[in-house]
Amino acid sequence: MSPLIGRSASKKPPHERTVTLIGKPGCHLCDEARAVIEKVASELGTAVEERDITQDEELYRKYWEQIPVVLVDGAQHDFWRVDEQRLRKALGA
């Protein structure tokens, strides 16, 4: 794992951060990741966005073997499984 994955260089508070879930429809791991992200984001006031790899060729080429992929402020945080505590820490909580 890259030393940058899971670490955030930003010192912004959680409510100024954005978590992006990259996945695709029908992906059970994406559904599990979404549940964790929504829980943490709602508690911290963090913005959440989703991107569908089936609608974006660049995302598909980059991430198709790793989905779900989670980005924090555009930097890759995690893939496959999302750990709630790691996500909280990455968001500065």
N, CA, C and O atoms as a GROMACS GRO file, in nm:
protein
  372
    1MET      N    1   0.085  -0.118   0.000
    1MET     CA    2   0.000   0.000   0.000
    1MET      C    3   0.089   0.124   0.000
    1MET      O    4   0.190   0.131   0.070
    2SER      N    5   0.049   0.219  -0.080
    2SER     CA    6   0.123   0.344  -0.086
    2SER      C    7   0.118   0.415   0.048
    2SER      O    8   0.015   0.411   0.115
    3PRO      N    9   0.227   0.481   0.089
    3PRO     CA   10   0.225   0.552   0.217
    3PRO      C   11   0.127   0.668   0.217
    3PRO      O   12   0.092   0.719   0.324
    4LEU      N   13   0.082   0.712   0.099
    4LEU     CA   14  -0.013   0.823   0.095
    4LEU      C   15  -0.157   0.776   0.114
    4LEU      O   16  -0.242   0.855   0.155
    5ILE      N   17  -0.184   0.649   0.083
    5ILE     CA   18  -0.320   0.600   0.100
    5ILE      C   19  -0.353   0.599   0.247
    5ILE      O   20  -0.278   0.546   0.330
    6GLY      N   21  -0.467   0.657   0.279
    6GLY     CA   22  -0.511   0.659   0.418
    6GLY      C   23  -0.457   0.776   0.498
    6GLY      O   24  -0.497   0.795   0.613
    7ARG      N   25  -0.368   0.855   0.439
    7ARG     CA   26  -0.315   0.971   0.510
    7ARG      C   27  -0.358   1.095   0.436
    7ARG      O   28  -0.366   1.097   0.314
    8SER      N   29  -0.386   1.196   0.509
    8SER     CA   30  -0.429   1.321   0.449
    8SER      C   31  -0.335   1.432   0.489
    8SER      O   32  -0.305   1.451   0.607
    9ALA      N   33  -0.288   1.506   0.389
    9ALA     CA   34  -0.198   1.617   0.417
    9ALA      C   35  -0.275   1.742   0.457
    9ALA      O   36  -0.217   1.838   0.507
   10SER      N   37  -0.407   1.740   0.436
   10SER     CA   38  -0.488   1.858   0.463
   10SER      C   39  -0.516   1.872   0.612
   10SER      O   40  -0.535   1.774   0.684
   11LYS      N   41  -0.517   1.996   0.657
   11LYS     CA   42  -0.550   2.025   0.796
   11LYS      C   43  -0.689   2.085   0.807
   11LYS      O   44  -0.727   2.138   0.912
   12LYS      N   45  -0.766   2.077   0.697
   12LYS     CA   46  -0.901   2.133   0.700
   12LYS      C   47  -0.989   2.053   0.796
   12LYS      O   48  -0.970   1.932   0.812
   13PRO      N   49  -1.084   2.119   0.860
   13PRO     CA   50  -1.177   2.047   0.947
   13PRO      C   51  -1.268   1.956   0.865
   13PRO      O   52  -1.287   1.980   0.746
   14PRO      N   53  -1.325   1.852   0.926
   14PRO     CA   54  -1.407   1.755   0.854
   14PRO      C   55  -1.519   1.818   0.770
   14PRO      O   56  -1.550   1.768   0.662
   15HIS      N   57  -1.581   1.926   0.819
   15HIS     CA   58  -1.693   1.984   0.746
   15HIS      C   59  -1.648   2.058   0.619
   15HIS      O   60  -1.732   2.101   0.540
   16GLU      N   61  -1.518   2.074   0.600
   16GLU     CA   62  -1.465   2.135   0.478
   16GLU      C   63  -1.403   2.032   0.384
   16GLU      O   64  -1.340   2.069   0.285
   17ARG      N   65  -1.419   1.906   0.414
   17ARG     CA   66  -1.359   1.797   0.336
   17ARG      C   67  -1.464   1.734   0.246
   17ARG      O   68  -1.584   1.755   0.265
   18THR      N   69  -1.419   1.657   0.148
   18THR     CA   70  -1.508   1.583   0.059
   18THR      C   71  -1.459   1.440   0.047
   18THR      O   72  -1.342   1.414   0.022
   19VAL      N   73  -1.553   1.347   0.065
   19VAL     CA   74  -1.526   1.206   0.045
   19VAL      C   75  -1.594   1.164  -0.085
   19VAL      O   76  -1.713   1.191  -0.104
   20THR      N   77  -1.519   1.101  -0.173
   20THR     CA   78  -1.573   1.054  -0.300
   20THR      C   79  -1.571   0.902  -0.302
   20THR      O   80  -1.468   0.840  -0.277
   21LEU      N   81  -1.685   0.843  -0.334
   21LEU     CA   82  -1.695   0.698  -0.350
   21LEU      C   83  -1.700   0.668  -0.499
   21LEU      O   84  -1.789   0.716  -0.570
   22ILE      N   85  -1.605   0.590  -0.546
   22ILE     CA   86  -1.601   0.549  -0.686
   22ILE      C   87  -1.642   0.403  -0.690
   22ILE      O   88  -1.578   0.318  -0.629
   23GLY      N   89  -1.749   0.375  -0.762
   23GLY     CA   90  -1.800   0.239  -0.769
   23GLY      C   91  -1.883   0.218  -0.892
   23GLY      O   92  -1.867   0.288  -0.992
   24LYS      N   93  -1.974   0.121  -0.884
   24LYS     CA   94  -2.064   0.093  -0.996
   24LYS      C   95  -2.193   0.032  -0.941
   24LYS      O   96  -2.194  -0.023  -0.831
   25PRO      N   97  -2.300   0.041  -1.018
   25PRO     CA   98  -2.427  -0.018  -0.974
   25PRO      C   99  -2.415  -0.170  -0.955
   25PRO      O  100  -2.344  -0.237  -1.030
   26GLY      N  101  -2.485  -0.221  -0.854
   26GLY     CA  102  -2.487  -0.365  -0.830
   26GLY      C  103  -2.365  -0.418  -0.757
   26GLY      O  104  -2.348  -0.540  -0.747
   27CYS      N  105  -2.281  -0.332  -0.707
   27CYS     CA  106  -2.158  -0.372  -0.637
   27CYS      C  107  -2.187  -0.378  -0.487
   27CYS      O  108  -2.209  -0.274  -0.424
   28HIS      N  109  -2.186  -0.499  -0.430
   28HIS     CA  110  -2.219  -0.511  -0.287
   28HIS      C  111  -2.113  -0.446  -0.198
   28HIS      O  112  -2.147  -0.392  -0.093
   29LEU      N  113  -1.986  -0.450  -0.239
   29LEU     CA  114  -1.883  -0.382  -0.159
   29LEU      C  115  -1.903  -0.231  -0.164
   29LEU      O  116  -1.874  -0.161  -0.067
   30CYS      N  117  -1.952  -0.181  -0.277
   30CYS     CA  118  -1.981  -0.037  -0.289
   30CYS      C  119  -2.094   0.001  -0.193
   30CYS      O  120  -2.089   0.106  -0.130
   31ASP      N  121  -2.194  -0.085  -0.183
   31ASP     CA  122  -2.305  -0.060  -0.091
   31ASP      C  123  -2.255  -0.056   0.054
   31ASP      O  124  -2.297   0.030   0.132
   32GLU      N  125  -2.166  -0.149   0.089
   32GLU     CA  126  -2.110  -0.151   0.224
   32GLU      C  127  -2.026  -0.026   0.250
   32GLU      O  128  -2.036   0.035   0.357
   33ALA      N  129  -1.945   0.012   0.152
   33ALA     CA  130  -1.862   0.131   0.166
   33ALA      C  131  -1.949   0.256   0.180
   33ALA      O  132  -1.921   0.343   0.262
   34ARG      N  133  -2.055   0.263   0.100
   34ARG     CA  134  -2.147   0.378   0.104
   34ARG      C  135  -2.206   0.393   0.244
   34ARG      O  136  -2.216   0.505   0.295
   35ALA      N  137  -2.245   0.283   0.306
   35ALA     CA  138  -2.305   0.288   0.440
   35ALA      C  139  -2.207   0.345   0.542
   35ALA      O  140  -2.245   0.428   0.624
   36VAL      N  141  -2.081   0.303   0.536
   36VAL     CA  142  -1.980   0.354   0.629
   36VAL      C  143  -1.955   0.502   0.603
   36VAL      O  144  -1.950   0.582   0.696
   37ILE      N  145  -1.938   0.537   0.476
   37ILE     CA  146  -1.910   0.676   0.440
   37ILE      C  147  -2.025   0.766   0.483
   37ILE      O  148  -2.002   0.872   0.541
   38GLU      N  149  -2.148   0.726   0.454
   38GLU     CA  150  -2.264   0.809   0.491
   38GLU      C  151  -2.273   0.827   0.642
   38GLU      O  152  -2.306   0.936   0.689
   39LYS      N  153  -2.245   0.721   0.717
   39LYS     CA  154  -2.250   0.731   0.864
   39LYS      C  155  -2.148   0.833   0.914
   39LYS      O  156  -2.182   0.924   0.990
   40VAL      N  157  -2.023   0.816   0.872
   40VAL     CA  158  -1.915   0.905   0.918
   40VAL      C  159  -1.940   1.048   0.870
   40VAL      O  160  -1.928   1.143   0.948
   41ALA      N  161  -1.973   1.062   0.744
   41ALA     CA  162  -1.993   1.197   0.686
   41ALA      C  163  -2.108   1.270   0.753
   41ALA      O  164  -2.099   1.390   0.776
   42SER      N  165  -2.216   1.199   0.784
   42SER     CA  166  -2.330   1.267   0.846
   42SER      C  167  -2.295   1.312   0.988
   42SER      O  168  -2.342   1.417   1.033
   43GLU      N  169  -2.214   1.234   1.058
   43GLU     CA  170  -2.173   1.271   1.193
   43GLU      C  171  -2.076   1.389   1.194
   43GLU      O  172  -2.077   1.470   1.286
   44LEU      N  173  -1.991   1.397   1.091
   44LEU     CA  174  -1.886   1.499   1.087
   44LEU      C  175  -1.920   1.620   1.001
   44LEU      O  176  -1.848   1.720   1.003
   45GLY      N  177  -2.029   1.612   0.925
   45GLY     CA  178  -2.065   1.721   0.836
   45GLY      C  179  -1.980   1.727   0.710
   45GLY      O  180  -1.964   1.833   0.649
   46THR      N  181  -1.926   1.613   0.671
   46THR     CA  182  -1.840   1.603   0.554
   46THR      C  183  -1.923   1.583   0.428
   46THR      O  184  -2.021   1.508   0.430
   47ALA      N  185  -1.884   1.649   0.319
   47ALA     CA  186  -1.953   1.633   0.191
   47ALA      C  187  -1.918   1.497   0.131
   47ALA      O  188  -1.807   1.446   0.147
   48VAL      N  189  -2.016   1.439   0.062
   48VAL     CA  190  -1.997   1.310  -0.003
   48VAL      C  191  -2.042   1.322  -0.149
   48VAL      O  192  -2.144   1.385  -0.179
   49GLU      N  193  -1.964   1.261  -0.237
   49GLU     CA  194  -2.005   1.252  -0.377
   49GLU      C  195  -1.976   1.111  -0.426
   49GLU      O  196  -1.890   1.042  -0.372
   50GLU      N  197  -2.049   1.070  -0.527
   50GLU     CA  198  -2.028   0.937  -0.586
   50GLU      C  199  -1.997   0.952  -0.734
   50GLU      O  200  -2.051   1.039  -0.802
   51ARG      N  201  -1.910   0.863  -0.781
   51ARG     CA  202  -1.875   0.858  -0.922
   51ARG      C  203  -1.894   0.714  -0.968
   51ARG      O  204  -1.854   0.621  -0.897
   52ASP      N  205  -1.953   0.695  -1.084
   52ASP     CA  206  -1.983   0.564  -1.140
   52ASP      C  207  -1.881   0.532  -1.249
   52ASP      O  208  -1.873   0.603  -1.349
   53ILE      N  209  -1.803   0.425  -1.230
   53ILE     CA  210  -1.700   0.392  -1.329
   53ILE      C  211  -1.759   0.351  -1.463
   53ILE      O  212  -1.691   0.358  -1.565
   54THR      N  213  -1.886   0.309  -1.464
   54THR     CA  214  -1.947   0.269  -1.591
   54THR      C  215  -1.983   0.392  -1.675
   54THR      O  216  -2.017   0.378  -1.792
   55GLN      N  217  -1.977   0.509  -1.618
   55GLN     CA  218  -2.010   0.633  -1.688
   55GLN      C  219  -1.887   0.719  -1.717
   55GLN      O  220  -1.900   0.829  -1.771
   56ASP      N  221  -1.768   0.670  -1.682
   56ASP     CA  222  -1.646   0.750  -1.696
   56ASP      C  223  -1.531   0.659  -1.736
   56ASP      O  224  -1.481   0.582  -1.653
   57GLU      N  225  -1.487   0.666  -1.862
   57GLU     CA  226  -1.382   0.577  -1.912
   57GLU      C  227  -1.251   0.590  -1.835
   57GLU      O  228  -1.184   0.491  -1.809
   58GLU      N  229  -1.214   0.711  -1.799
   58GLU     CA  230  -1.089   0.732  -1.726
   58GLU      C  231  -1.094   0.665  -1.589
   58GLU      O  232  -0.999   0.596  -1.549
   59LEU      N  233  -1.205   0.684  -1.515
   59LEU     CA  234  -1.219   0.618  -1.385
   59LEU      C  235  -1.220   0.467  -1.401
   59LEU      O  236  -1.162   0.396  -1.320
   60TYR      N  237  -1.286   0.417  -1.506
   60TYR     CA  238  -1.291   0.274  -1.530
   60TYR      C  239  -1.151   0.217  -1.550
   60TYR      O  240  -1.114   0.117  -1.488
   61ARG      N  241  -1.072   0.281  -1.636
   61ARG     CA  242  -0.935   0.234  -1.661
   61ARG      C  243  -0.850   0.237  -1.534
   61ARG      O  244  -0.770   0.147  -1.509
   62LYS      N  245  -0.867   0.340  -1.456
   62LYS     CA  246  -0.783   0.359  -1.337
   62LYS      C  247  -0.822   0.268  -1.220
   62LYS      O  248  -0.735   0.220  -1.148
   63TYR      N  249  -0.952   0.245  -1.201
   63TYR     CA  250  -0.997   0.181  -1.077
   63TYR      C  251  -1.076   0.051  -1.091
   63TYR      O  252  -1.116  -0.005  -0.989
   64TRP      N  253  -1.100  -0.001  -1.212
   64TRP     CA  254  -1.194  -0.112  -1.227
   64TRP      C  255  -1.162  -0.233  -1.142
   64TRP      O  256  -1.254  -0.306  -1.104
   65GLU      N  257  -1.036  -0.258  -1.110
   65GLU     CA  258  -1.001  -0.374  -1.027
   65GLU      C  259  -1.004  -0.343  -0.877
   65GLU      O  260  -0.987  -0.434  -0.796
   66GLN      N  261  -1.025  -0.218  -0.839
   66GLN     CA  262  -1.016  -0.179  -0.698
   66GLN      C  263  -1.149  -0.138  -0.637
   66GLN      O  264  -1.156  -0.120  -0.516
   67ILE      N  265  -1.255  -0.123  -0.715
   67ILE     CA  266  -1.377  -0.065  -0.659
   67ILE      C  267  -1.430  -0.150  -0.544
   67ILE      O  268  -1.416  -0.272  -0.544
   68PRO      N  269  -1.490  -0.084  -0.449
   68PRO     CA  270  -1.506   0.060  -0.437
   68PRO      C  271  -1.375   0.128  -0.396
   68PRO      O  272  -1.296   0.073  -0.320
   69VAL      N  273  -1.355   0.245  -0.449
   69VAL     CA  274  -1.239   0.327  -0.416
   69VAL      C  275  -1.291   0.451  -0.343
   69VAL      O  276  -1.391   0.509  -0.384
   70VAL      N  277  -1.223   0.489  -0.237
   70VAL     CA  278  -1.262   0.607  -0.161
   70VAL      C  279  -1.151   0.711  -0.171
   70VAL      O  280  -1.034   0.682  -0.146
   71LEU      N  281  -1.190   0.832  -0.208
   71LEU     CA  282  -1.098   0.944  -0.213
   71LEU      C  283  -1.135   1.042  -0.103
   71LEU      O  284  -1.253   1.061  -0.073
   72VAL      N  285  -1.036   1.103  -0.044
   72VAL     CA  286  -1.059   1.212   0.052
   72VAL      C  287  -0.994   1.335  -0.010
   72VAL      O  288  -0.872   1.340  -0.028
   73ASP      N  289  -1.075   1.433  -0.041
   73ASP     CA  290  -1.028   1.555  -0.109
   73ASP      C  291  -0.949   1.522  -0.234
   73ASP      O  292  -0.848   1.587  -0.263
   74GLY      N  293  -0.994   1.423  -0.309
   74GLY     CA  294  -0.934   1.388  -0.437
   74GLY      C  295  -0.816   1.293  -0.430
   74GLY      O  296  -0.770   1.246  -0.535
   75ALA      N  297  -0.765   1.262  -0.312
   75ALA     CA  298  -0.652   1.170  -0.296
   75ALA      C  299  -0.704   1.033  -0.253
   75ALA      O  300  -0.793   1.024  -0.167
   76GLN      N  301  -0.650   0.927  -0.312
   76GLN     CA  302  -0.698   0.794  -0.277
   76GLN      C  303  -0.672   0.764  -0.130
   76GLN      O  304  -0.561   0.776  -0.080
   77HIS      N  305  -0.779   0.724  -0.064
   77HIS     CA  306  -0.773   0.689   0.079
   77HIS      C  307  -0.772   0.538   0.097
   77HIS      O  308  -0.691   0.485   0.173
   78ASP      N  309  -0.861   0.469   0.028
   78ASP     CA  310  -0.880   0.327   0.050
   78ASP      C  311  -0.945   0.264  -0.072
   78ASP      O  312  -0.992   0.333  -0.162
   79PHE      N  313  -0.947   0.129  -0.073
   79PHE     CA  314  -1.024   0.057  -0.174
   79PHE      C  315  -1.070  -0.076  -0.116
   79PHE      O  316  -1.018  -0.122  -0.015
   80TRP      N  317  -1.168  -0.135  -0.182
   80TRP     CA  318  -1.237  -0.258  -0.143
   80TRP      C  319  -1.318  -0.244  -0.015
   80TRP      O  320  -1.441  -0.247  -0.021
   81ARG      N  321  -1.255  -0.230   0.097
   81ARG     CA  322  -1.327  -0.218   0.225
   81ARG      C  323  -1.294  -0.084   0.290
   81ARG      O  324  -1.180  -0.036   0.282
   82VAL      N  325  -1.394  -0.024   0.353
   82VAL     CA  326  -1.373   0.105   0.419
   82VAL      C  327  -1.381   0.084   0.569
   82VAL      O  328  -1.482   0.036   0.621
   83ASP      N  329  -1.275   0.119   0.638
   83ASP     CA  330  -1.271   0.108   0.783
   83ASP      C  331  -1.318   0.241   0.842
   83ASP      O  332  -1.261   0.347   0.813
   84GLU      N  333  -1.420   0.235   0.924
   84GLU     CA  334  -1.480   0.355   0.981
   84GLU      C  335  -1.378   0.439   1.058
   84GLU      O  336  -1.372   0.561   1.041
   85GLN      N  337  -1.299   0.377   1.142
   85GLN     CA  338  -1.204   0.453   1.224
   85GLN      C  339  -1.093   0.516   1.139
   85GLN      O  340  -1.052   0.629   1.166
   86ARG      N  341  -1.046   0.443   1.038
   86ARG     CA  342  -0.944   0.499   0.947
   86ARG      C  343  -0.997   0.620   0.871
   86ARG      O  344  -0.926   0.718   0.851
   87LEU      N  345  -1.124   0.611   0.829
   87LEU     CA  346  -1.186   0.722   0.757
   87LEU      C  347  -1.200   0.842   0.849
   87LEU      O  348  -1.170   0.954   0.809
   88ARG      N  349  -1.244   0.821   0.971
   88ARG     CA  350  -1.255   0.929   1.068
   88ARG      C  351  -1.120   0.999   1.089
   88ARG      O  352  -1.111   1.122   1.091
   89LYS      N  353  -1.016   0.918   1.103
   89LYS     CA  354  -0.882   0.972   1.124
   89LYS      C  355  -0.836   1.052   1.002
   89LYS      O  356  -0.777   1.159   1.016
   90ALA      N  357  -0.863   1.002   0.883
   90ALA     CA  358  -0.824   1.071   0.760
   90ALA      C  359  -0.896   1.205   0.748
   90ALA      O  360  -0.843   1.299   0.689
   91LEU      N  361  -1.016   1.213   0.804
   91LEU     CA  362  -1.094   1.337   0.799
   91LEU      C  363  -1.060   1.432   0.915
   91LEU      O  364  -1.113   1.543   0.924
   92GLY      N  365  -0.971   1.388   1.001
   92GLY     CA  366  -0.928   1.476   1.111
   92GLY      C  367  -1.014   1.469   1.233
   92GLY      O  368  -1.007   1.557   1.320
   93ALA      N  369  -1.096   1.365   1.243
   93ALA     CA  370  -1.184   1.351   1.359
   93ALA      C  371  -1.120   1.265   1.467
   93ALA      O  372  -1.181   1.243   1.572
   0.00000   0.00000   0.00000
